[in-house]
């Protein structure tokens, strides 16, 4: 079920997917809601394009660490490629603070 940031409190969330199109985001929201998973979705910027790089806005999906494996398996079973964490130092994978 889609939740507000307050629902998760101070827990560090895990980025599991970046939807680049609205239709894709809506389909994933339905899948996660129908499965009973608690998730947070927020708009954020990402870089796109191979030749002409540009900054775009996508829907970033986050879950609590204890739900990560279940959600990643569910997504993979339905044809989604879950986001792979960056290995850059200082990247927490949690949503940006507002």
LUMMARMI-189752 format. One record per atom (N, C-alpha, C): residue in three letters; x, y, z. Coordinates in steps of 0.2 Angstrom, whole numbers. Layout:
REM residues N
ATOM_ALA_X_Y_Z
...
END
This chain:
REM residues 98
ATOM_UNK_4_-6_0
ATOM_UNK_0_0_0
ATOM_UNK_5_6_0
ATOM_UNK_3_11_-4
ATOM_UNK_7_17_-4
ATOM_UNK_6_21_3
ATOM_UNK_12_23_5
ATOM_UNK_12_26_12
ATOM_UNK_15_33_11
ATOM_UNK_14_37_16
ATOM_UNK_17_43_17
ATOM_UNK_24_42_21
ATOM_UNK_29_47_20
ATOM_UNK_35_46_23
ATOM_UNK_35_45_31
ATOM_UNK_30_48_34
ATOM_UNK_29_48_41
ATOM_UNK_27_40_44
ATOM_UNK_24_36_39
ATOM_UNK_23_30_41
ATOM_UNK_29_26_43
ATOM_UNK_35_27_39
ATOM_UNK_41_24_40
ATOM_UNK_45_26_46
ATOM_UNK_43_32_48
ATOM_UNK_47_35_54
ATOM_UNK_54_37_52
ATOM_UNK_59_35_56
ATOM_UNK_66_37_55
ATOM_UNK_70_31_51
ATOM_UNK_66_26_49
ATOM_UNK_69_20_46
ATOM_UNK_72_22_39
ATOM_UNK_78_19_38
ATOM_UNK_81_21_31
ATOM_UNK_78_16_26
ATOM_UNK_75_19_21
ATOM_UNK_72_15_16
ATOM_UNK_77_13_10
ATOM_UNK_75_8_6
ATOM_UNK_79_6_1
ATOM_UNK_75_7_-6
ATOM_UNK_79_10_-10
ATOM_UNK_77_12_-17
ATOM_UNK_76_5_-21
ATOM_UNK_70_3_-23
ATOM_UNK_70_-3_-27
ATOM_UNK_68_-2_-35
ATOM_UNK_66_4_-36
ATOM_UNK_64_5_-43
ATOM_UNK_63_12_-45
ATOM_UNK_65_14_-51
ATOM_UNK_64_21_-54
ATOM_UNK_60_20_-60
ATOM_UNK_54_22_-60
ATOM_UNK_49_22_-65
ATOM_UNK_50_29_-70
ATOM_UNK_51_28_-76
ATOM_UNK_53_33_-80
ATOM_UNK_47_36_-84
ATOM_UNK_41_33_-84
ATOM_UNK_35_35_-87
ATOM_UNK_29_34_-82
ATOM_UNK_24_38_-82
ATOM_UNK_19_38_-78
ATOM_UNK_15_31_-78
ATOM_UNK_14_29_-84
ATOM_UNK_10_22_-85
ATOM_UNK_14_17_-81
ATOM_UNK_21_17_-82
ATOM_UNK_25_12_-79
ATOM_UNK_24_12_-71
ATOM_UNK_24_19_-69
ATOM_UNK_23_20_-61
ATOM_UNK_17_17_-59
ATOM_UNK_11_19_-63
ATOM_UNK_5_17_-60
ATOM_UNK_4_9_-60
ATOM_UNK_7_6_-65
ATOM_UNK_6_-1_-65
ATOM_UNK_10_-4_-59
ATOM_UNK_16_-2_-58
ATOM_UNK_20_-4_-52
ATOM_UNK_16_-3_-46
ATOM_UNK_13_3_-45
ATOM_UNK_9_5_-39
ATOM_UNK_4_0_-38
ATOM_UNK_0_-2_-43
ATOM_UNK_-5_-7_-43
ATOM_UNK_-3_-14_-41
ATOM_UNK_3_-16_-44
ATOM_UNK_6_-22_-42
ATOM_UNK_8_-22_-34
ATOM_UNK_11_-17_-32
ATOM_UNK_13_-17_-25
ATOM_UNK_7_-17_-20
ATOM_UNK_2_-13_-22
ATOM_UNK_-4_-12_-18
ATOM_UNK_-7_-19_-18
ATOM_UNK_-8_-22_-23
ATOM_UNK_-12_-28_-24
ATOM_UNK_-8_-34_-20
ATOM_UNK_-2_-33_-19
ATOM_UNK_2_-38_-15
ATOM_UNK_2_-37_-8
ATOM_UNK_0_-31_-6
ATOM_UNK_0_-29_1
ATOM_UNK_6_-26_4
ATOM_UNK_11_-24_-1
ATOM_UNK_17_-21_1
ATOM_UNK_17_-14_3
ATOM_UNK_20_-12_8
ATOM_UNK_20_-5_10
ATOM_UNK_26_-2_6
ATOM_UNK_25_4_3
ATOM_UNK_30_7_-1
ATOM_UNK_29_15_-1
ATOM_UNK_34_18_-2
ATOM_UNK_34_26_-3
ATOM_UNK_36_27_-10
ATOM_UNK_33_31_-13
ATOM_UNK_34_34_-20
ATOM_UNK_35_41_-20
ATOM_UNK_41_44_-23
ATOM_UNK_42_51_-23
ATOM_UNK_45_53_-30
ATOM_UNK_43_59_-32
ATOM_UNK_46_61_-39
ATOM_UNK_54_63_-37
ATOM_UNK_58_62_-42
ATOM_UNK_65_64_-41
ATOM_UNK_68_65_-48
ATOM_UNK_74_67_-48
ATOM_UNK_78_68_-54
ATOM_UNK_83_62_-55
ATOM_UNK_83_61_-62
ATOM_UNK_88_56_-64
ATOM_UNK_91_58_-71
ATOM_UNK_97_55_-72
ATOM_UNK_100_57_-79
ATOM_UNK_98_52_-84
ATOM_UNK_96_54_-90
ATOM_UNK_94_49_-95
ATOM_UNK_97_51_-102
ATOM_UNK_97_46_-106
ATOM_UNK_99_48_-113
ATOM_UNK_107_45_-114
ATOM_UNK_108_42_-119
ATOM_UNK_115_39_-121
ATOM_UNK_119_45_-124
ATOM_UNK_117_48_-129
ATOM_UNK_121_52_-133
ATOM_UNK_120_59_-130
ATOM_UNK_114_61_-129
ATOM_UNK_112_68_-127
ATOM_UNK_109_67_-120
ATOM_UNK_114_68_-115
ATOM_UNK_112_67_-108
ATOM_UNK_107_73_-106
ATOM_UNK_102_71_-102
ATOM_UNK_98_76_-99
ATOM_UNK_95_74_-92
ATOM_UNK_93_79_-88
ATOM_UNK_90_77_-82
ATOM_UNK_82_77_-83
ATOM_UNK_80_71_-80
ATOM_UNK_73_70_-81
ATOM_UNK_70_69_-74
ATOM_UNK_63_68_-74
ATOM_UNK_60_67_-67
ATOM_UNK_56_60_-68
ATOM_UNK_57_56_-63
ATOM_UNK_54_49_-62
ATOM_UNK_51_48_-56
ATOM_UNK_48_42_-55
ATOM_UNK_45_40_-49
ATOM_UNK_49_35_-46
ATOM_UNK_52_37_-40
ATOM_UNK_57_33_-36
ATOM_UNK_53_29_-31
ATOM_UNK_53_22_-31
ATOM_UNK_50_18_-26
ATOM_UNK_54_15_-21
ATOM_UNK_52_16_-15
ATOM_UNK_56_14_-9
ATOM_UNK_52_9_-5
ATOM_UNK_56_5_-1
ATOM_UNK_53_0_3
ATOM_UNK_57_0_10
ATOM_UNK_54_-3_15
ATOM_UNK_58_-4_21
ATOM_UNK_63_-10_20
ATOM_UNK_69_-10_23
ATOM_UNK_74_-15_22
ATOM_UNK_71_-23_22
ATOM_UNK_67_-24_27
ATOM_UNK_64_-30_28
ATOM_UNK_59_-33_23
ATOM_UNK_57_-28_19
ATOM_UNK_52_-30_13
ATOM_UNK_56_-30_6
ATOM_UNK_62_-28_6
ATOM_UNK_66_-28_0
ATOM_UNK_66_-34_-4
ATOM_UNK_68_-40_-1
ATOM_UNK_69_-46_-5
ATOM_UNK_62_-48_-8
ATOM_UNK_57_-47_-4
ATOM_UNK_50_-49_-6
ATOM_UNK_48_-45_-12
ATOM_UNK_49_-39_-11
ATOM_UNK_47_-34_-17
ATOM_UNK_51_-35_-23
ATOM_UNK_58_-36_-22
ATOM_UNK_62_-37_-28
ATOM_UNK_60_-43_-32
ATOM_UNK_58_-49_-28
ATOM_UNK_56_-55_-31
ATOM_UNK_50_-54_-35
ATOM_UNK_45_-50_-31
ATOM_UNK_38_-49_-35
ATOM_UNK_39_-45_-41
ATOM_UNK_43_-40_-41
ATOM_UNK_44_-36_-47
ATOM_UNK_47_-40_-52
ATOM_UNK_53_-44_-51
ATOM_UNK_56_-48_-56
ATOM_UNK_51_-53_-59
ATOM_UNK_47_-56_-55
ATOM_UNK_42_-61_-57
ATOM_UNK_37_-58_-62
ATOM_UNK_36_-51_-62
ATOM_UNK_31_-47_-66
ATOM_UNK_35_-43_-72
ATOM_UNK_41_-45_-73
ATOM_UNK_45_-42_-78
ATOM_UNK_48_-35_-77
ATOM_UNK_49_-33_-71
ATOM_UNK_52_-27_-69
ATOM_UNK_59_-29_-67
ATOM_UNK_64_-24_-69
ATOM_UNK_71_-25_-67
ATOM_UNK_72_-20_-61
ATOM_UNK_72_-23_-55
ATOM_UNK_73_-19_-49
ATOM_UNK_80_-15_-49
ATOM_UNK_80_-9_-46
ATOM_UNK_85_-5_-46
ATOM_UNK_91_-8_-42
ATOM_UNK_97_-8_-45
ATOM_UNK_103_-10_-42
ATOM_UNK_106_-4_-38
ATOM_UNK_108_-5_-32
ATOM_UNK_111_0_-28
ATOM_UNK_118_2_-31
ATOM_UNK_119_9_-30
ATOM_UNK_125_11_-32
ATOM_UNK_131_9_-27
ATOM_UNK_137_9_-29
ATOM_UNK_142_7_-24
ATOM_UNK_146_14_-23
ATOM_UNK_144_19_-24
ATOM_UNK_147_26_-23
ATOM_UNK_147_27_-15
ATOM_UNK_153_29_-13
ATOM_UNK_153_31_-5
ATOM_UNK_148_37_-4
ATOM_UNK_145_36_2
ATOM_UNK_140_41_4
ATOM_UNK_133_41_1
ATOM_UNK_132_36_-3
ATOM_UNK_125_35_-6
ATOM_UNK_121_30_-2
ATOM_UNK_116_33_1
ATOM_UNK_112_29_6
ATOM_UNK_107_25_3
ATOM_UNK_104_27_-3
ATOM_UNK_98_24_-6
ATOM_UNK_92_26_-3
ATOM_UNK_92_30_2
ATOM_UNK_86_32_5
ATOM_UNK_83_39_2
ATOM_UNK_77_40_2
ATOM_UNK_74_46_-1
ATOM_UNK_77_52_2
ATOM_UNK_78_57_-3
ATOM_UNK_81_64_-1
ATOM_UNK_77_67_5
ATOM_UNK_80_70_9
ATOM_UNK_76_74_15
ATOM_UNK_74_80_12
ATOM_UNK_68_82_15
ATOM_UNK_64_88_12
ATOM_UNK_65_94_17
END
